[in-house]
Structures are given as structure tokens and as C-alpha cells.
């Protein structure tokens, strides 16, 4: 999973394999910890190498607007992005490092945001031999319903 932060490939495949080999709980834990280390490595690399370059490209007014946005909406934006599986995990890590989002904000939004898909993928991996199409359909429906509910809650929160 740490390598995943530097070489893009579907992390869900690793989570499926981890679930198949280690079971849902240990597989989820291993994938989650690895993803967190990889995310932090990408975040710090981006912050170390890229933040100054970004600051040089932005006007002072644009930099202030980015900082204000990061302070006001950074946590919510990161959390929403983490719950949307089509937004690349690595892109979020590197982009967050370019902003002034606090490290703790990055850690908790990443940790919480990747947890549901990590557990689901490890579970599906652990059940590959016995999982029926009915169960897959129910899980997919639950994910879609959960995403709709989360979207409505976040819109109401704004």
C-alpha cells in the first residue's frame, strides 16, 4: 500500500487479496495502516517539494484565498473526497500536501474516509468463494444509499 502512493494501481485489488489471505479484520487493518503510511509519505513529499513551487505560481491574493479555503473548508472537502471512490486516492494525498491543511486534519479525514471501502473490499475478498450475487447486489445498494444519504447530510451541513 505504501508503494501504491507512488505507482498508481487499484488499491481495492490489494484489499480484496488481503481479505482473502488474512480475513476481514486483519486484512482491513493491514491495508488501512499501509494506506495511511503511504498517504502520509505522499502528503509530506508533496508539501516538501511542491508547496513552495505552488506559492511562487500564485499571486499573494490567490495564496491567501487558498489558505482561507484550506482553513475553513479543508476538512470537509478532504472527507467528501475520501468517500468518493472515483477520485484518486493518490491525487488527494498530493493535492492536500500542496495546501496548508493541517496534518491532523489530513490524518483523521483520510483515516475515516478510507475505512468503509477498505473494510468492504477486505470483506468481499474474504468471502470470494462463498459470496452470492444477491449479497453483492445488497452491498452495492447499501453503498449507493449510504453515499446518497451522506451527500444530503453534507449539503444540509453547508
Secondary structure, 3 states (H helix, E strand, C coil): CCHHHCCCCCHHHHHHHHHHHHCHHHHHHHHHHHHHHHHHHHHHHHHHHHHHHHHHHCCHHHHHHHHHHHHHHHHHHHHHHHHCCCCCHHHHHHHHHHCCCCHHHHHHHHHHHHHHHHHHHHHHHHCCCCCCHHHHHHHHHHHHHHHHHHHHHHHHHC
